[in-house]
Amino acid sequence: MRELLWVGSGGFLGSVLRYYVGGCVQRGLPGSAFPMGTLAVNALGCLVIGLLAGLAESRFVLSAEARLFLLIGVLGGFTTYSSFGYETVALARDGQLLAAFGNIALQLVLGLGAVYLGLVASRFL
């Protein structure tokens, strides 16, 4: 139960940060049709998860609770793209290149395909 509270409270904070940061970036570029807010959030989330995971792995600076709160909760609420990035890089770093490229392909194809199917299904509801 404690783990759920760590993740949930971090997720709340991460979601609020995503809304705020993404909105600030997008509002800073009036008239831009490109989703720069989302791009900024995804890139920032990837940078932060790489930094924190690297510190946790090499210097053991994060407790189990801090990892749940920061890596899964805050960054999971901020962007799941950061988890995707970290897991893909970890697979490649561990020599599992086929799995890393498979993860990239599956995430893109299944994710975009699911969005398309959801849009098509919504027309029939």
All heavy atoms as an XYZ file, in Angstrom:
914
protein
N       0.815     -1.192      0.000
C       0.000      0.000      0.000
C       0.870      1.272      0.000
O       0.553      2.226     -0.684
C      -0.937     -0.041      1.204
C      -1.872      1.107      1.279
S      -2.977      1.111     -0.135
C      -4.130      2.319      0.340
N       1.964      1.247      0.756
C       2.858      2.413      0.787
C       3.434      2.702     -0.586
O       3.572      3.864     -0.971
C       3.992      2.195      1.780
C       3.548      2.217      3.229
C       4.740      2.034      4.091
N       5.435      3.323      4.147
C       6.193      3.691      5.143
N       6.397      2.872      6.154
N       6.779      4.865      5.148
N       3.750      1.623     -1.325
C       4.313      1.810     -2.659
C       3.329      2.552     -3.555
O       3.717      3.435     -4.323
C       4.682      0.458     -3.289
C       5.855     -0.228     -2.644
C       5.451     -1.127     -1.482
O       4.250     -1.215     -1.162
O       6.353     -1.731     -0.875
N       2.049      2.200     -3.451
C       1.036      2.860     -4.263
C       0.923      4.346     -3.924
O       0.723      5.175     -4.813
C      -0.324      2.186     -4.074
C      -0.444      0.759     -4.600
C      -1.811      0.177     -4.261
C      -0.194      0.708     -6.095
N       1.075      4.667     -2.655
C       1.013      6.071     -2.255
C       2.206      6.856     -2.784
O       2.061      8.003     -3.217
C       0.920      6.195     -0.735
C      -0.400      5.709     -0.132
C      -0.327      5.728      1.388
C      -1.559      6.559     -0.622
N       3.400      6.249     -2.752
C       4.582      6.915     -3.308
C       4.397      7.174     -4.802
O       4.633      8.276     -5.293
C       5.845      6.089     -3.077
C       6.377      6.149     -1.688
C       6.459      5.117     -0.791
C       6.910      7.295     -1.007
N       6.997      5.561      0.387
C       7.287      6.890      0.284
C       7.097      8.622     -1.370
C       7.849      7.762      1.212
C       7.650      9.493     -0.446
C       8.020      9.062      0.829
N       3.970      6.130     -5.527
C       3.793      6.262     -6.970
C       2.657      7.238     -7.286
O       2.791      8.112     -8.145
C       3.529      4.885     -7.617
C       3.140      5.028     -9.082
C       4.760      3.994     -7.491
N       1.552      7.114     -6.578
C       0.397      7.970     -6.840
C       0.662      9.437     -6.553
O       0.284     10.315     -7.336
N       1.330      9.710     -5.450
C       1.620     11.111     -5.133
C       2.631     11.687     -6.119
O       2.522     12.842     -6.538
C       2.096     11.269     -3.688
O       3.244     10.498     -3.443
N       3.604     10.895     -6.509
C       4.552     11.347     -7.534
C       3.869     11.540     -8.875
O       4.159     12.496     -9.598
N       2.947     10.639     -9.206
C       2.202     10.746    -10.463
C       1.377     12.021    -10.525
O       1.288     12.677    -11.565
N       0.767     12.379     -9.398
C       0.009     13.630     -9.340
C       0.922     14.810     -9.638
O       0.617     15.656    -10.475
C      -0.648     13.795     -7.962
C      -1.253     15.154     -7.751
C      -2.487     15.456     -8.296
C      -0.574     16.125     -7.029
C      -3.039     16.717     -8.127
C      -1.120     17.385     -6.847
C      -2.359     17.684     -7.399
N       2.053     14.846     -8.967
C       2.996     15.946     -9.160
C       3.508     15.984    -10.603
O       3.585     17.046    -11.230
C       4.167     15.819     -8.179
C       5.235     16.894     -8.242
C       4.650     18.274     -7.983
C       6.336     16.588     -7.241
N       3.852     14.825    -11.148
C       4.351     14.764    -12.520
C       3.320     15.215    -13.539
O       3.648     15.918    -14.504
N       2.064     14.844    -13.328
C       1.003     15.255    -14.249
C       0.788     16.760    -14.217
O       0.606     17.400    -15.250
C      -0.311     14.548    -13.903
O      -0.179     13.165    -14.098
N       0.821     17.331    -13.023
C       0.675     18.780    -12.892
C       1.855     19.478    -13.570
O       1.667     20.470    -14.291
C       0.556     19.180    -11.403
C       0.649     20.681    -11.222
C      -0.742     18.650    -10.818
N       3.055     18.956    -13.363
C       4.238     19.537    -14.007
C       4.155     19.435    -15.529
O       4.526     20.372    -16.240
C       5.516     18.850    -13.511
C       5.974     19.227    -12.112
C       7.098     18.305    -11.656
C       6.428     20.682    -12.072
N       3.671     18.293    -16.031
C       3.529     18.129    -17.488
C       2.577     19.182    -18.046
O       2.871     19.829    -19.053
C       3.013     16.732    -17.837
C       2.786     16.561    -19.342
C       2.232     15.207    -19.730
N       0.934     15.020    -19.132
C       0.558     13.920    -18.496
N       1.376     12.899    -18.361
N      -0.652     13.824    -17.990
N       1.457     19.366    -17.387
C       0.480     20.357    -17.837
C       1.093     21.757    -17.828
O       0.956     22.515    -18.789
C      -0.758     20.293    -16.933
C      -1.788     21.339    -17.244
C      -2.651     21.181    -18.329
C      -1.905     22.476    -16.464
C      -3.601     22.143    -18.623
C      -2.850     23.445    -16.746
C      -3.697     23.270    -17.825
O      -4.637     24.232    -18.113
N       1.780     22.075    -16.763
C       2.363     23.413    -16.613
C       3.507     23.649    -17.603
O       3.522     24.641    -18.333
C       2.835     23.627    -15.174
C       3.462     24.972    -14.948
C       2.671     26.118    -14.860
C       4.836     25.113    -14.854
C       3.243     27.371    -14.681
C       5.410     26.357    -14.671
C       4.613     27.479    -14.587
O       5.183     28.715    -14.419
N       4.487     22.758    -17.623
C       5.670     22.932    -18.482
C       5.270     22.901    -19.951
O       5.677     23.764    -20.744
C       6.744     21.868    -18.172
C       7.870     21.899    -19.201
C       7.295     22.058    -16.764
N       4.470     21.906    -20.325
C       4.035     21.818    -21.724
C       3.264     23.046    -22.155
O       3.460     23.562    -23.257
N       2.395     23.533    -21.275
C       1.623     24.732    -21.583
C       2.491     25.962    -21.707
O       2.295     26.791    -22.611
N       3.455     26.104    -20.806
C       4.367     27.257    -20.865
C       5.153     27.268    -22.172
O       5.294     28.317    -22.817
C       5.325     27.249    -19.682
S       4.577     27.760    -18.131
N       5.664     26.129    -22.558
C       6.442     26.051    -23.800
C       5.549     26.376    -24.989
O       5.919     27.169    -25.865
C       7.094     24.655    -23.959
C       7.671     24.472    -25.359
C       8.156     24.444    -22.898
N       4.362     25.785    -25.038
C       3.469     26.002    -26.169
C       3.011     27.454    -26.241
O       2.955     28.047    -27.317
C       2.264     25.065    -26.091
C       1.599     24.823    -27.420
C       2.500     24.124    -28.434
O       3.191     23.165    -28.135
N       2.495     24.622    -29.658
N       2.696     28.048    -25.093
C       2.279     29.458    -25.076
C       3.428     30.390    -25.454
O       3.209     31.484    -25.965
C       1.732     29.837    -23.703
C       0.317     29.361    -23.457
C      -0.261     29.926    -22.172
N       0.497     29.583    -20.981
C       0.405     28.437    -20.316
N      -0.425     27.493    -20.741
N       1.127     28.221    -19.239
N       4.654     29.943    -25.236
C       5.816     30.744    -25.605
C       6.051     30.782    -27.101
O       6.876     31.541    -27.589
N       5.330     29.948    -27.831
C       5.452     29.893    -29.296
C       4.074     30.106    -29.925
O       3.504     29.195    -30.520
C       6.016     28.533    -29.717
C       7.381     28.184    -29.135
C       7.688     26.717    -29.305
C       8.448     29.038    -29.797
N       3.524     31.282    -29.786
C       2.176     31.526    -30.300
C       2.101     31.287    -31.808
O       3.005     31.659    -32.551
C       1.905     32.991    -29.956
C       3.227     33.599    -29.691
C       4.143     32.496    -29.265
N       1.043     30.647    -32.211
C       0.835     30.370    -33.623
C       1.490     29.102    -34.120
O       1.287     28.702    -35.257
N       2.284     28.429    -33.288
C       2.959     27.204    -33.716
C       1.976     26.035    -33.695
O       1.325     25.784    -32.685
C       4.139     26.889    -32.796
O       4.717     25.644    -33.153
N       1.875     25.337    -34.819
C       1.004     24.171    -34.893
C       1.729     22.909    -34.407
O       1.098     21.918    -34.096
C       0.509     23.966    -36.326
N       3.054     22.983    -34.354
C       3.832     21.826    -33.915
C       3.732     21.693    -32.396
O       3.845     22.688    -31.682
C       5.306     21.980    -34.329
C       6.107     20.727    -34.157
C       6.078     19.754    -35.125
C       6.869     20.532    -33.027
C       6.819     18.582    -34.967
C       7.616     19.369    -32.849
C       7.586     18.392    -33.833
N       3.540     20.482    -31.896
C       3.390     20.288    -30.442
C       4.718     20.384    -29.688
O       5.225     19.407    -29.136
C       2.769     18.892    -30.346
C       3.235     18.179    -31.567
C       3.338     19.238    -32.638
N       5.275     21.578    -29.653
C       6.566     21.792    -28.985
C       6.494     21.549    -27.483
O       7.483     21.133    -26.886
C       7.068     23.222    -29.248
C       7.533     23.463    -30.664
S       8.930     22.441    -31.139
C      10.203     23.079    -30.072
N       5.350     21.800    -26.864
C       5.198     21.547    -25.431
C       5.396     20.075    -25.113
O       6.118     19.722    -24.177
N       4.784     19.217    -25.910
C       4.930     17.771    -25.711
C       6.359     17.339    -25.989
O       6.921     16.531    -25.242
C       3.951     17.013    -26.628
O       2.614     17.413    -26.299
C       4.085     15.508    -26.454
N       6.943     17.862    -27.039
C       8.332     17.526    -27.362
C       9.258     17.937    -26.227
O      10.134     17.161    -25.814
C       8.750     18.209    -28.662
C      10.187     17.969    -29.108
C      10.428     16.491    -29.393
C      10.500     18.815    -30.340
N       9.065     19.121    -25.694
C       9.907     19.606    -24.592
C       9.753     18.738    -23.357
O      10.745     18.384    -22.704
C       9.560     21.060    -24.273
N       8.525     18.376    -23.029
C       8.271     17.530    -21.859
C       8.928     16.164    -22.045
O       9.575     15.641    -21.131
C       6.750     17.401    -21.621
C       6.423     16.243    -20.697
C       6.200     18.705    -21.051
N       8.779     15.573    -23.230
C       9.372     14.258    -23.472
C      10.892     14.302    -23.398
O      11.518     13.428    -22.789
C       8.913     13.703    -24.821
C       7.485     13.229    -24.784
O       6.933     12.938    -23.731
N       6.864     13.155    -25.943
N      11.499     15.307    -24.011
C      12.962     15.420    -23.980
C      13.463     15.675    -22.562
O      14.434     15.052    -22.110
C      13.419     16.529    -24.921
N      12.802     16.572    -21.851
C      13.194     16.861    -20.472
C      13.025     15.636    -19.583
O      13.901     15.319    -18.769
C      12.384     18.040    -19.926
C      12.697     18.470    -18.494
C      14.155     18.888    -18.350
C      11.765     19.610    -18.081
N      11.918     14.920    -19.739
C      11.693     13.708    -18.953
C      12.766     12.662    -19.210
O      13.236     11.997    -18.278
N      13.177     12.519    -20.466
C      14.239     11.566    -20.803
C      15.568     11.973    -20.182
O      16.304     11.127    -19.658
C      14.371     11.432    -22.316
S      13.025     10.515    -23.073
N      15.880     13.255    -20.220
C      17.117     13.748    -19.608
C      17.111     13.473    -18.106
O      18.084     12.943    -17.551
C      17.278     15.245    -19.871
C      18.464     15.906    -19.182
C      19.776     15.390    -19.760
C      18.375     17.415    -19.308
N      16.014     13.788    -17.450
C      15.943     13.632    -15.994
C      15.966     12.161    -15.585
O      16.654     11.795    -14.634
C      14.702     14.359    -15.428
C      14.515     14.056    -13.948
C      14.825     15.860    -15.644
N      15.250     11.284    -16.311
C      15.268      9.868    -15.923
C      16.656      9.278    -16.151
O      17.119      8.449    -15.365
C      14.178      9.039    -16.628
C      13.904      7.763    -15.812
C      14.543      8.693    -18.053
C      12.683      6.984    -16.247
N      17.351      9.712    -17.200
C      18.717      9.242    -17.419
C      19.636      9.677    -16.298
O      20.438      8.883    -15.778
N      19.512     10.919    -15.908
C      20.332     11.453    -14.818
C      20.050     10.735    -13.501
O      20.969     10.255    -12.828
C      20.079     12.959    -14.670
C      20.807     13.653    -13.532
C      22.299     13.648    -13.776
C      20.298     15.076    -13.377
N      18.786     10.650    -13.140
C      18.432     10.026    -11.853
C      18.729      8.529    -11.829
O      19.240      8.012    -10.828
C      16.960     10.273    -11.530
C      16.581     11.715    -11.218
C      15.085     11.831    -10.976
C      17.367     12.244    -10.029
N      18.416      7.832    -12.917
C      18.703      6.398    -12.959
C      20.201      6.144    -12.926
O      20.669      5.209    -12.270
C      18.076      5.769    -14.205
N      20.965      6.988    -13.622
C      22.422      6.847    -13.596
C      22.981      7.060    -12.203
O      23.853      6.314    -11.744
N      22.487      8.078    -11.507
C      22.926      8.321    -10.128
C      22.509      7.173     -9.206
O      23.279      6.756     -8.340
C      22.358      9.642     -9.608
C      22.951     10.903    -10.212
C      22.167     12.128     -9.756
C      24.422     11.035     -9.862
N      21.310      6.675     -9.405
C      20.823      5.571     -8.568
C      21.651      4.309     -8.784
O      21.957      3.588     -7.834
C      19.349      5.295     -8.864
N      22.025      4.056    -10.038
C      22.787      2.851    -10.354
C      24.251      2.952     -9.940
O      24.824      1.986     -9.454
C      22.699      2.554    -11.853
C      21.331      2.120    -12.311
C      21.226      2.017    -13.824
O      22.250      2.179    -14.534
O      20.105      1.783    -14.308
N      24.859      4.114    -10.157
C      26.298      4.218     -9.923
C      26.668      4.689     -8.524
O      27.708      4.317     -8.003
C      26.924      5.162    -10.954
O      26.448      6.482    -10.759
N      25.816      5.500     -7.934
C      26.161      6.071     -6.629
C      25.205      5.675     -5.526
O      25.374      6.089     -4.380
C      26.218      7.598     -6.737
C      27.266      8.024     -7.747
C      27.720      9.419     -7.542
N      28.711      9.740     -8.560
C      28.715     10.848     -9.250
N      27.809     11.765     -9.027
N      29.649     11.054    -10.151
N      24.171      4.938     -5.876
C      23.200      4.435     -4.896
C      22.628      5.566     -4.029
O      22.523      5.441     -2.820
C      23.824      3.348     -4.014
C      24.467      2.253     -4.809
C      25.851      2.209     -4.941
C      23.706      1.296     -5.441
C      26.466      1.210     -5.689
C      24.307      0.288     -6.187
C      25.684      0.243     -6.311
N      22.272      6.681     -4.675
C      21.816      7.849     -3.925
C      20.308      7.876     -3.702
O      19.835      8.707     -2.931
C      22.248      9.167     -4.608
C      23.758      9.299     -4.596
C      21.697      9.266     -6.018
N      19.556      6.993     -4.339
C      18.106      6.997     -4.186
C      17.634      5.745     -3.453
O      17.964      4.633     -3.842
C      17.405      7.076     -5.549
C      17.653      8.327     -6.373
C      16.950      8.215     -7.722
C      17.180      9.559     -5.633
N      16.840      5.951     -2.425
C      16.238      4.823     -1.718
C      15.168      4.193     -2.615
O      14.773      4.772     -3.637
C      15.591      5.305     -0.421
O      14.484      6.145     -0.713
N      14.674      3.042     -2.216
C      13.611      2.382     -2.974
C      12.378      3.275     -3.057
O      11.736      3.373     -4.105
C      13.268      1.039     -2.326
N      12.069      3.948     -1.944
C      10.905      4.839     -1.933
C      11.118      6.036     -2.852
O      10.207      6.464     -3.559
C      10.601      5.327     -0.516
C      10.109      4.254      0.423
C      11.233      3.433      1.049
O      12.418      3.776      0.865
O      10.909      2.434      1.717
N      12.328      6.582     -2.874
C      12.631      7.717     -3.736
C      12.542      7.311     -5.206
O      12.053      8.076     -6.037
C      14.016      8.280     -3.427
N      12.977      6.114     -5.527
C      12.864      5.622     -6.909
C      11.400      5.494     -7.314
O      11.017      5.884     -8.412
C      13.562      4.277     -7.068
C      15.051      4.375     -7.061
C      15.664      3.021     -7.290
N      17.076      3.072     -6.985
C      17.914      2.094     -7.240
N      17.475      0.976     -7.756
N      19.181      2.215     -6.947
N      10.584      4.925     -6.414
C       9.156      4.813     -6.714
C       8.537      6.181     -6.940
O       7.796      6.399     -7.900
C       8.422      4.107     -5.568
C       8.643      2.617     -5.416
C       7.994      2.110     -4.132
C       8.071      1.866     -6.620
N       8.840      7.111     -6.050
C       8.267      8.447     -6.131
C       8.750      9.196     -7.373
O       7.949      9.729     -8.144
C       8.613      9.244     -4.869
C       8.094     10.654     -4.873
C       6.755     10.914     -4.649
C       8.952     11.716     -5.114
C       6.272     12.215     -4.676
C       8.482     13.021     -5.132
C       7.136     13.270     -4.912
N      10.067      9.225     -7.589
C      10.639     10.037     -8.667
C      10.572      9.372    -10.040
O      10.077      9.963    -10.998
C      12.098     10.386     -8.355
C      12.321     11.334     -7.187
C      13.798     11.402     -6.820
C      11.783     12.714     -7.520
N      11.093      8.150    -10.136
C      11.215      7.510    -11.448
C       9.883      7.007    -11.984
O       9.570      7.202    -13.163
C      12.231      6.367    -11.396
C      13.656      6.772    -11.023
C      14.567      5.558    -11.000
C      14.203      7.821    -11.963
N       9.108      6.358    -11.143
C       7.832      5.807    -11.606
C       6.709      6.829    -11.460
O       5.930      7.044    -12.382
C       7.496      4.498    -10.863
C       8.566      3.455    -11.168
C       6.115      3.993    -11.260
C       8.470      2.196    -10.355
N       6.646      7.481    -10.297
C       5.572      8.424    -10.039
C       5.719      9.730    -10.786
O       4.974     10.013    -11.725
N       6.694     10.556    -10.382
C       6.835     11.895    -10.975
C       7.098     11.798    -12.477
O       6.386     12.401    -13.283
C       7.956     12.713    -10.285
C       8.191     14.025    -11.025
C       7.606     12.981     -8.823
N       8.112     11.037    -12.860
C       8.440     10.971    -14.286
C       7.415     10.171    -15.082
O       7.188     10.454    -16.255
C       9.847     10.425    -14.485
C      10.931     11.401    -14.034
C      12.298     10.741    -14.034
C      10.932     12.654    -14.882
N       6.770      9.195    -14.444
C       5.689      8.482    -15.122
C       4.496      9.379    -15.370
O       3.833      9.284    -16.398
N       4.209     10.267    -14.421
C       3.142     11.239    -14.617
C       3.549     12.346    -15.572
O       2.730     12.875    -16.312
N       4.819     12.700    -15.548
C       5.334     13.751    -16.424
C       5.339     13.270    -17.867
O       4.872     13.948    -18.769
C       6.737     14.150    -15.965
C       7.279     15.392    -16.592
C       6.679     16.620    -16.361
C       8.404     15.345    -17.386
C       7.187     17.785    -16.933
C       8.927     16.497    -17.954
C       8.309     17.723    -17.735
N       5.885     12.072    -18.093
C       5.908     11.480    -19.430
C       6.302     10.016    -19.338
O       7.330      9.686    -18.770
C       6.898     12.208    -20.360
O       7.008     11.457    -21.567
C       8.262     12.383    -19.753
N       5.488      9.121    -19.901
C       5.915      7.720    -19.959
C       6.963      7.517    -21.035
O       7.613      6.487    -21.094
C       4.730      6.768    -20.211
O       4.067      7.150    -21.411
C       3.767      6.784    -19.043
N       7.132      8.521    -21.884
C       8.153      8.439    -22.913
C       9.542      8.309    -22.290
O      10.423      7.649    -22.848
C       8.084      9.672    -23.818
C       8.970      9.592    -25.021
C       8.632      8.793    -26.105
C      10.153     10.301    -25.076
C       9.452      8.715    -27.214
C      10.978     10.234    -26.188
C      10.622      9.438    -27.248
O      11.439      9.351    -28.340
N       9.721      8.892    -21.119
C      11.017      8.789    -20.448
C      11.295      7.340    -20.053
O      12.422      6.868    -20.173
C      11.070      9.703    -19.222
O      10.062      9.376    -18.293
N      10.279      6.628    -19.607
C      10.452      5.205    -19.278
C      10.796      4.412    -20.530
O      11.679      3.555    -20.516
C       9.178      4.641    -18.647
O       8.921      5.276    -17.427
N      10.090      4.679    -21.602
C      10.369      4.031    -22.882
C      11.818      4.285    -23.307
O      12.537      3.366    -23.695
C       9.389      4.544    -23.947
C       9.839      4.347    -25.357
C       9.879      3.082    -25.919
C      10.217      5.428    -26.138
C      10.293      2.897    -27.232
C      10.633      5.257    -27.442
C      10.670      3.988    -27.996
N      12.251      5.529    -23.213
C      13.626      5.869    -23.584
C      14.649      5.160    -22.725
O      15.611      4.565    -23.228
N      14.428      5.195    -21.417
C      15.380      4.564    -20.499
C      15.438      3.053    -20.719
O      16.515      2.461    -20.782
C      15.022      4.870    -19.047
C      15.904      4.128    -18.074
C      17.234      4.499    -17.900
C      15.429      3.044    -17.367
C      18.056      3.807    -17.046
C      16.249      2.340    -16.494
C      17.557      2.727    -16.336
O      18.367      2.033    -15.486
N      14.275      2.413    -20.830
C      14.242      0.953    -21.005
C      14.882      0.531    -22.322
O      15.579     -0.488    -22.383
C      12.799      0.462    -20.915
C      12.237      0.577    -19.515
C      10.726      0.430    -19.441
O      10.056      0.399    -20.503
O      10.222      0.350    -18.307
N      14.681      1.324    -23.362
C      15.284      1.008    -24.662
C      16.800      1.150    -24.612
O      17.534      0.274    -25.091
C      14.689      1.910    -25.759
O      13.267      1.745    -25.779
C      15.252      1.558    -27.124
N      17.279      2.224    -24.009
C      18.725      2.419    -23.867
C      19.332      1.335    -22.982
O      20.425      0.826    -23.262
C      19.043      3.833    -23.332
C      20.504      3.962    -22.927
C      18.688      4.876    -24.377
N      18.629      0.948    -21.922
C      19.127     -0.115    -21.042
C      19.252     -1.435    -21.801
O      20.231     -2.171    -21.619
C      18.203     -0.271    -19.828
N      18.273     -1.752    -22.636
C      18.365     -2.969    -23.453
C      19.583     -2.911    -24.372
O      20.344     -3.880    -24.472
C      17.092     -3.152    -24.285
C      15.844     -3.602    -23.546
C      14.614     -3.470    -24.441
C      15.995     -5.031    -23.042
N      19.780     -1.786    -25.043
C      20.927     -1.635    -25.953
C      22.238     -1.709    -25.190
O      23.188     -2.375    -25.625
C      20.815     -0.314    -26.707
N      22.288     -1.049    -24.033
C      23.508     -1.049    -23.210
C      23.867     -2.457    -22.762
O      25.036     -2.817    -22.672
C      23.294     -0.145    -22.002
C      24.496     -0.049    -21.079
C      24.181      0.713    -19.830
N      23.111      0.029    -19.111
C      22.324      0.597    -18.204
N      22.462      1.859    -17.899
N      21.389     -0.093    -17.596
N      22.831     -3.277    -22.513
C      23.047     -4.655    -22.075
C      23.287     -5.611    -23.237
O      23.310     -6.823    -23.054
C      21.855     -5.133    -21.247
C      21.725     -4.389    -19.927
O      22.720     -3.757    -19.491
O      20.631     -4.427    -19.335
N      23.454     -5.056    -24.435
C      23.764     -5.885    -25.594
C      22.557     -6.530    -26.240
O      22.701     -7.365    -27.127
N      21.375     -6.157    -25.848
C      20.150     -6.729    -26.399
C      19.606     -5.797    -27.488
O      18.519     -5.229    -27.367
C      19.129     -6.945    -25.290
C      19.608     -7.909    -24.222
C      18.555     -8.094    -23.145
O      17.388     -8.271    -23.441
N      18.991     -8.034    -21.899
N      20.377     -5.658    -28.555
C      20.029     -4.713    -29.613
C      18.740     -5.080    -30.329
O      17.939     -4.199    -30.663
C      21.180     -4.594    -30.613
C      22.463     -3.977    -30.066
C      23.541     -3.938    -31.135
C      22.190     -2.579    -29.544
N      18.525     -6.358    -30.565
C      17.291     -6.774    -31.227
C      16.072     -6.403    -30.373
O      15.082     -5.887    -30.890
C      17.311     -8.279    -31.509
C      16.119     -8.832    -32.285
C      16.024     -8.161    -33.654
C      16.244    -10.339    -32.435
N      16.180     -6.636    -29.080
C      15.079     -6.271    -28.183
C      14.895     -4.755    -28.140
O      13.761     -4.260    -28.103
C      15.323     -6.819    -26.777
N      15.981     -4.002    -28.153
C      15.890     -2.537    -28.136
C      15.183     -2.024    -29.387
O      14.258     -1.211    -29.295
C      17.286     -1.921    -28.019
N      15.616     -2.495    -30.554
C      14.963     -2.058    -31.791
C      13.540     -2.588    -31.891
O      12.653     -1.911    -32.405
C      15.795     -2.458    -33.014
C      17.016     -1.617    -33.191
C      18.279     -2.168    -33.053
C      16.914     -0.261    -33.464
C      19.416     -1.385    -33.200
C      18.039      0.538    -33.609
C      19.298     -0.031    -33.483
N      13.319     -3.787    -31.372
C      11.961     -4.332    -31.329
C      11.050     -3.479    -30.461
O       9.886     -3.238    -30.803
N      11.586     -3.013    -29.340
C      10.813     -2.152    -28.452
C      10.443     -0.847    -29.163
O       9.300     -0.389    -29.082
C      11.592     -1.860    -27.170
C      10.752     -1.164    -26.127
O       9.570     -1.436    -25.954
N      11.354     -0.243    -25.414
N      11.398     -0.271    -29.867
C      11.122      0.960    -30.616
C      10.017      0.722    -31.646
O       9.037      1.471    -31.715
C      12.402      1.474    -31.306
C      13.423      1.926    -30.264
C      12.084      2.593    -32.292
C      14.818      2.147    -30.826
N      10.183     -0.320    -32.448
C       9.211     -0.606    -33.507
C       7.833     -0.910    -32.940
O       6.819     -0.379    -33.418
C       9.709     -1.773    -34.362
N       7.790     -1.749    -31.918
C       6.492     -2.117    -31.348
C       5.803     -0.939    -30.686
O       4.583     -0.762    -30.834
C       6.651     -3.272    -30.359
C       6.948     -4.628    -30.976
C       7.344     -5.637    -29.901
C       5.741     -5.124    -31.765
N       6.554     -0.142    -29.951
C       5.949      1.024    -29.302
C       5.346      1.968    -30.339
O       4.226      2.462    -30.166
C       6.988      1.777    -28.458
C       7.512      1.004    -27.274
C       6.529      0.952    -26.105
O       5.503      1.599    -26.085
N       6.876      0.157    -25.120
N       6.089      2.239    -31.403
C       5.599      3.149    -32.433
C       4.424      2.562    -33.201
O       3.380      3.200    -33.348
C       6.724      3.520    -33.400
C       7.762      4.489    -32.861
C       8.910      4.645    -33.844
C       7.131      5.841    -32.570
N       4.591      1.359    -33.703
C       3.550      0.753    -34.536
C       2.281      0.482    -33.722
O       1.180      0.854    -34.140
C       4.069     -0.539    -35.209
C       2.948     -1.292    -35.891
C       5.176     -0.201    -36.202
N       2.435     -0.148    -32.558
C       1.253     -0.446    -31.751
C       0.616      0.828    -31.185
O      -0.612      0.950    -31.165
C       1.598     -1.411    -30.617
C       1.964     -2.830    -31.042
C       2.358     -3.661    -29.824
C       0.819     -3.487    -31.784
N       1.439      1.762    -30.732
C       0.900      3.001    -30.182
C       0.141      3.810    -31.214
O      -1.005      4.210    -30.989
N       0.768      4.061    -32.355
C       0.097      4.832    -33.400
C      -1.084      4.060    -33.982
O      -2.132      4.650    -34.271
C       1.092      5.209    -34.496
C       2.217      6.148    -34.067
C       3.217      6.352    -35.206
C       1.677      7.478    -33.582
N      -0.925      2.758    -34.127
C      -2.036      1.933    -34.611
C      -3.211      1.951    -33.654
O      -4.376      2.024    -34.076
N      -2.944      1.904    -32.364
C      -4.019      1.937    -31.369
C      -4.737      3.283    -31.388
O      -5.964      3.339    -31.258
C      -3.461      1.643    -29.976
N      -3.993      4.371    -31.547
C      -4.634      5.686    -31.658
C      -5.550      5.715    -32.873
O      -6.712      6.148    -32.795
C      -3.585      6.822    -31.747
C      -4.247      8.143    -32.142
C      -2.847      6.975    -30.435
N      -5.075      5.228    -33.996
C      -5.880      5.207    -35.219
C      -7.134      4.351    -35.029
O      -8.242      4.770    -35.373
C      -5.050      4.697    -36.400
C      -5.852      4.583    -37.664
C      -6.177      5.725    -38.393
C      -6.302      3.357    -38.110
C      -6.941      5.631    -39.549
C      -7.065      3.256    -39.265
C      -7.389      4.391    -39.975
O      -8.144      4.294    -41.112
N      -6.960      3.146    -34.474
C      -8.121      2.270    -34.248
C      -9.112      2.900    -33.281
O     -10.330      2.772    -33.462
C      -7.661      0.908    -33.727
C      -6.983      0.005    -34.744
C      -6.476     -1.268    -34.065
C      -7.929     -0.337    -35.880
N      -8.612      3.583    -32.268
C      -9.500      4.269    -31.334
C     -10.295      5.363    -32.018
O     -11.497      5.523    -31.771
N      -9.625      6.120    -32.892
C     -10.331      7.161    -33.638
C     -11.400      6.566    -34.551
O     -12.524      7.079    -34.639
C      -9.338      7.995    -34.454
C      -8.430      8.915    -33.650
C      -7.333      9.488    -34.543
C      -9.234     10.027    -33.009
N     -11.057      5.477    -35.246
C     -12.031      4.814    -36.119
C     -13.197      4.267    -35.291
O     -14.369      4.458    -35.646
C     -11.355      3.680    -36.937
C     -12.365      2.813    -37.644
C     -10.354      4.276    -37.923
N     -12.892      3.614    -34.167
C     -13.953      3.052    -33.326
C     -14.864      4.128    -32.777
O     -16.071      3.909    -32.613
C     -13.319      2.254    -32.176
N     -14.311      5.320    -32.513
C     -15.131      6.392    -31.957
C     -16.219      6.848    -32.921
O     -17.238      7.372    -32.500
C     -14.255      7.589    -31.555
O     -13.778      8.268    -32.708
N     -16.017      6.634    -34.191
C     -17.023      7.014    -35.198
C     -18.257      6.120    -35.139
O     -19.319      6.497    -35.613
C     -16.420      6.969    -36.586
C     -15.329      7.976    -36.789
C     -14.747      7.900    -38.180
N     -13.556      8.730    -38.255
C     -12.520      8.463    -39.014
N     -12.524      7.411    -39.800
N     -11.482      9.272    -39.014
N     -18.096      4.934    -34.570
C     -19.192      3.985    -34.510
C     -19.910      4.009    -33.169
O     -20.865      3.271    -32.965
C     -18.685      2.571    -34.801
C     -18.113      2.441    -36.188
C     -16.743      2.443    -36.394
C     -18.944      2.354    -37.294
C     -16.206      2.340    -37.664
C     -18.425      2.251    -38.582
C     -17.059      2.242    -38.762
N     -19.460      4.822    -32.260
C     -20.084      4.888    -30.934
C     -21.048      6.039    -30.830
O     -20.972      7.046    -31.407
C     -19.011      5.002    -29.859
C     -18.051      3.836    -29.762
C     -16.982      4.125    -28.708
C     -18.773      2.550    -29.401
